[in-house]
Structure formats: C-alpha cells, structure tokens
Amino acid sequence: MDSSSGSEFNLTDLSQNDKKELQQFVSNEAQKAKIQSTVHYLTDMCWKRCVTSKISSGQMDSSERPCMENCVDRYIDSQMAVLKHLEQLRG
C-alpha cells in the first residue's frame, strides 16, 4: 500500500480466517506463476527446436507440427517420470 495515502495495511490486524484466505490466495497465485513459467519455457524450448520456417502462411509446415507435439509430449513424460521417481524415494 502507498504510505502517502494515510492508510497503512498491517497484517496483524487481520483475523485468523482472513490470514488463511490471504495465504491461500498467495499460494494459488504462486502456483499460477509457476505454471505460466513452465508453459513459457516449454513453448520457447520446443519452438526453437521445431520451428524452422518463417511461418509466412500463418501455419507451421508439415514437419513442424508433429515436432512440436512430440516435444511437448516428451517434456510432459519426462516431468511425470521425475515426479514418479521422487514419490518412490519418499515412500
């Protein structure tokens, strides 16, 4: 909050329920940001690997589309394999 407005926000003034709601909101926003970051990384990585044409027609060429799909699928597969392995280590 802007301290020049004359009203300062203090977290200690929040009720327990409000604090929990705020924590949940911040957690949700952090998850959204992480998902957006992953999607951006994945798009960038697969684009650089697969798209070689200028896309002047507004569409990918016949080899680029399957490459993009395969790139995304392999990335998701690898992430799932890592998560599965981590779960096995925990259990």
C-alpha angles and dihedrals in degrees: 000000000000109000091204090068090072096239118094123193117229121188091208089067091064122099119241090255092051090049091052091048091049091049090050091048092050090047092050092049091049090052091049090050091050091050091048090049092050093048090049092049092046093048092048094046095047093042092055091046099044114023110079102150127082091243091225090155092057091247136084117251122253095270097043099060096055089044091054092047092048092046092053093044093050092047091052091045091051092049091049091049091052092049092048091050092049090050090052091051091051094049 
